Amino acid sequence: MLGFMKHYKNASGPHLVITPKSTLQNWINEFEKWCPSLKAIALIGHAEARSELIRDVIIPGGWDVLVTSYEMVLREKSLLRKYVWKYLVIDEAHRIKNEHSKLSEIVREFKSKNRLLITGTPLQNNLHELWALLNFLLPDMFAFASDFDNWFTTNEMIGNQDLVSRLHRVLKPFLLRRLKSDVEKSLLPKKEVKVYVGLSKMQREWYTKILMKDIDVVNGAGKLEKARIMNILMHLRKCCNHPYLFDGAEPGPPYTTDQHLVDNSGKMVLLDKLLQKLKEQGLCQLLVEFTSIVGSSLFGDFGSSLDA
């Protein structure tokens, strides 16, 4: 789009792209790949490096797109306020769903002729958050949250197809939805296989220990407290992943990285067999894991032992 604006509308910038730090370099790479005529620069790094970039590159001009992160917006807001941006683009735009957050307040102060939000979840928790996004795009049209909230209430929407249709009509002029199936025709349909794995002996012991600790809640004899139930479920989930996620479960010190790391988790036993087989066959393996659940050091130890 920005390339089209430059070559067909003679609008080369300046444009501002605000993105998560993790995808910032990818934005730069995509500009270089698809539209190398657009000069994109990244505002990132420590204070000294940023000062040098601002002095030597940004202030003199000659660039089209400035790509920066949410954190840099908070730190360099005085600089970014000085420009009138042709396009202000925010990736993962649900970050400004709370109009009272610091980031949301700051980006609303930026002067821009056009605004574009990119998000996979325009509607997450409630319709007020959707209003906050629309208010950022068109503050004059969506000026009052109370009017929007009164017109669309979450309770009324449940089972009410008329209000859902009304919401679609309101969003249609402002929302361009693209599915993977629309833009990537070469990908084969995703094949999902669920494999049920039994618990190891150690997992069964810890599973029982967790249940016995709050047996009154489990049996319904005690006072039902949502927080306690959720806490039990979270601990059971951790146990099903690996008992070593609990303090005192892993034998040691000394702590060793050997077969017990695999044997004490049913999931790891299966994973170890699968990866070894795939490695022998020379097949590509992409493993996605949640380190907050699995444990970053635990999984790192397993990966190191597998490579060895």
C-alpha positions in Angstrom: 0.0 0.0 0.0 2.7 2.5 0.9 4.6 1.5 -2.3 1.4 2.2 -4.3 1.0 5.6 -2.6 4.6 6.5 -3.6 4.6 5.4 -7.2 1.0 6.1 -8.2 -0.1 8.9 -5.8 3.2 10.6 -5.5 3.0 10.4 -1.7 6.3 9.1 -0.5 5.9 9.9 3.2 6.8 10.3 5.9 5.0 7.2 7.2 5.2 5.8 10.7 4.9 2.1 11.5 4.5 1.1 15.1 5.1 -2.6 15.7 6.0 -5.1 18.4 9.8 -5.2 18.9 9.8 -8.9 17.9 8.5 -8.1 14.4 10.3 -4.8 13.8 13.2 -6.3 11.8 10.7 -8.3 9.7 9.0 -5.1 8.7 12.3 -3.7 7.5 13.0 -6.9 5.6 9.6 -6.9 3.9 10.1 -3.3 2.8 13.4 -4.2 1.3 12.0 -7.3 -0.4 8.7 -5.9 -1.8 9.4 -2.2 -2.3 13.1 -1.4 -2.1 12.4 2.1 -3.5 10.8 3.0 -0.2 13.6 3.9 2.3 12.6 2.4 5.6 14.6 3.0 8.8 14.3 1.5 12.2 14.2 3.6 15.4 15.4 1.2 18.0 18.3 0.6 20.3 19.9 2.3 23.4 19.7 6.0 24.0 23.1 6.8 22.5 22.5 4.9 19.3 19.0 6.5 19.0 20.5 10.0 19.5 23.0 9.4 16.7 20.3 8.0 14.4 18.0 11.0 15.0 20.9 13.5 14.5 22.4 11.9 11.4 19.5 10.2 9.6 16.0 11.1 10.8 16.3 14.9 11.2 18.2 15.4 7.8 15.4 13.4 6.1 15.6 11.5 2.9 13.7 8.5 4.2 10.1 7.4 3.6 9.1 5.1 6.5 10.1 5.1 10.1 9.5 1.8 11.8 9.7 1.7 15.6 8.3 -0.3 18.6 5.8 0.5 21.3 8.5 1.1 23.8 10.3 3.5 21.6 7.1 5.5 21.1 6.9 6.1 24.8 10.6 7.2 24.9 10.7 9.2 21.7 7.3 10.7 21.8 8.6 14.3 21.6 10.3 13.5 18.3 7.4 11.7 16.8 5.0 14.5 17.6 6.9 16.9 15.4 5.9 15.2 12.2 2.7 15.1 10.2 2.6 11.5 9.1 1.0 10.6 5.7 0.2 7.2 7.1 0.3 6.1 10.8 0.3 2.3 10.9 0.0 0.3 14.1 0.6 -3.5 14.0 -1.0 -5.7 16.7 -3.3 -2.7 17.2 -5.2 -4.4 20.1 -2.4 -2.9 22.2 -4.3 0.4 22.1 -7.7 -1.2 23.0 -7.6 0.7 26.3 -8.0 4.3 25.4 -6.6 5.3 28.8 -3.3 3.4 28.5 -0.2 5.5 28.1 0.6 4.1 24.7 -3.0 4.8 23.5 -3.0 8.4 24.8 0.4 9.1 23.1 -0.4 7.8 19.7 -3.6 9.8 19.7 -1.5 12.9 20.0 0.4 12.1 16.8 -0.6 14.2 13.7 -1.5 12.1 10.7 -3.5 12.3 7.5 -4.4 8.6 7.4 -4.4 5.9 10.0 -4.3 2.1 9.6 -4.6 -0.6 12.3 -3.5 -4.2 11.8 -4.8 -6.8 14.2 -6.0 -10.3 14.2 -8.4 -9.7 17.1 -10.3 -6.4 16.6 -12.9 -7.7 19.1 -11.4 -9.4 22.2 -13.2 -8.9 25.5 -16.0 -6.4 24.9 -17.3 -3.9 22.4 -15.9 -0.9 24.3 -12.5 -2.0 23.2 -13.7 -2.1 19.6 -14.9 1.5 20.1 -11.4 2.5 21.3 -9.9 1.3 18.0 -12.6 3.0 15.9 -12.2 6.2 17.9 -8.5 6.2 17.1 -9.2 5.8 13.4 -12.1 8.2 13.2 -12.3 10.3 16.4 -15.0 12.6 15.0 -17.3 9.8 13.8 -16.9 7.7 16.9 -16.5 10.5 19.5 -18.6 9.2 22.4 -18.1 5.7 23.9 -21.4 5.9 25.7 -23.4 6.1 22.4 -21.5 3.1 21.0 -21.8 1.1 24.2 -25.5 1.8 24.4 -26.1 0.8 20.8 -24.2 -2.4 21.1 -24.3 -4.2 24.5 -22.6 -7.6 24.9 -25.6 -9.0 26.8 -28.0 -8.0 24.0 -25.8 -9.5 21.4 -25.9 -13.0 22.8 -28.4 -14.8 20.6 -29.5 -11.7 18.8 -28.7 -12.0 15.2 -30.0 -8.5 14.3 -27.5 -6.8 16.5 -24.7 -9.0 15.1 -25.7 -8.0 11.6 -25.9 -4.4 12.6 -22.3 -4.6 14.0 -21.2 -6.1 10.6 -22.8 -3.2 8.7 -21.1 -0.6 10.9 -17.7 -2.2 10.5 -17.8 -3.0 6.8 -16.6 0.4 5.6 -13.6 0.3 8.0 -12.6 -3.3 8.2 -10.7 -5.3 5.5 -10.5 -8.9 6.6 -8.0 -11.2 5.0 -7.8 -15.0 5.8 -4.8 -17.1 5.1 -6.9 -19.0 2.6 -7.5 -15.8 0.7 -3.9 -14.7 0.2 -1.9 -18.0 0.4 -3.2 -20.5 -2.1 -0.1 -22.7 -2.2 -0.4 -24.0 1.4 -1.9 -27.4 1.9 -4.8 -27.7 4.3 -3.6 -27.9 7.9 -3.6 -31.5 9.2 -4.0 -31.7 13.0 -3.4 -35.0 14.8 -4.2 -35.3 18.5 -2.3 -38.0 20.3 -3.3 -39.0 23.9 -0.4 -39.9 26.1 -0.5 -41.6 29.5 1.2 -40.1 32.6 4.5 -41.4 33.8 4.8 -43.0 37.3 6.2 -39.8 38.7 3.4 -37.7 37.1 0.7 -40.0 38.6 2.3 -39.5 42.0 2.3 -35.7 41.7 -1.2 -35.7 40.2 -2.5 -37.6 43.2 -0.6 -35.3 45.6 -2.1 -32.2 44.1 -5.7 -33.6 44.3 -5.2 -34.8 47.9 -3.9 -31.4 49.0 -7.3 -29.9 48.3 -9.5 -32.9 48.5 -12.3 -31.0 50.1 -12.6 -28.7 47.1 -12.3 -31.7 44.7 -15.1 -33.5 46.5 -17.2 -30.4 46.7 -17.3 -30.6 50.5 -15.6 -27.3 51.1 -16.6 -23.8 50.0 -16.4 -23.5 46.2 -13.9 -20.7 45.4 -13.2 -20.1 41.8 -9.6 -19.0 42.5 -8.8 -22.2 44.4 -10.3 -24.4 41.6 -8.4 -22.5 38.9 -5.2 -22.9 41.0 -5.7 -26.7 41.2 -6.4 -26.9 37.5 -3.2 -25.0 36.7 -1.1 -27.3 38.9 -2.6 -30.3 37.2 -1.8 -28.9 33.9 1.8 -28.3 34.9 1.9 -31.9 36.2 0.7 -33.2 32.8 3.5 -31.3 31.0 6.3 -32.2 33.4 6.6 -32.8 37.1 10.0 -31.0 37.2 8.1 -27.8 36.9 7.4 -28.1 40.6 10.1 -27.2 43.2 11.7 -30.2 44.7 10.5 -32.6 42.0 13.7 -32.9 40.0 16.4 -35.1 41.7 19.4 -33.2 42.8 21.6 -31.4 43.5 23.6 -32.1 41.5 21.2 -31.6 38.6 22.0 -33.7 35.5 20.7 -33.7 32.0 20.1 -37.3 31.1 17.4 -39.8 30.4 15.4 -39.1 33.6 14.4 -35.7 32.0 12.5 -37.7 29.3 11.3 -40.7 31.3 9.5 -38.8 34.0 7.1 -37.1 31.5 4.8 -39.1 29.2 4.7 -36.3 26.7 8.5 -36.1 26.6 8.8 -39.9 26.1 6.6 -39.6 23.0 8.3 -36.4 21.8 11.7 -38.0 22.2 10.7 -40.9 20.0 9.1 -38.7 17.4 12.0 -36.3 17.0 14.6 -39.1 16.8 12.5 -40.8 14.1 12.0 -37.6 12.1 15.7 -36.7 12.5 16.7 -40.1 11.0 14.3 -39.6 8.1 15.7 -36.1 7.4 12.3 -34.5 7.8 11.8 -30.9 8.8 10.7 -30.3 12.4 9.2 -27.2 13.8 8.4 -27.3 17.5 6.3 -24.7 19.1 6.3 -24.6 22.9 5.0 -22.3 25.6 8.0 -21.7 27.9 5.8 -20.3 30.6 4.2 -23.7 30.9 6.9 -26.1 29.9 9.8 -24.1 31.4 12.5 -22.5 29.3 15.5 -24.1 31.1 13.8 -27.5 31.2 13.1 -27.5 27.4 16.5 -26.0 26.7 18.1 -28.9 28.5 16.1 -31.4 26.4 17.0 -29.6 23.2 20.7 -29.6 24.1 20.6 -33.3 24.9 18.8 -34.1 21.6 21.4 -32.1 19.5 24.1 -34.0 21.2 
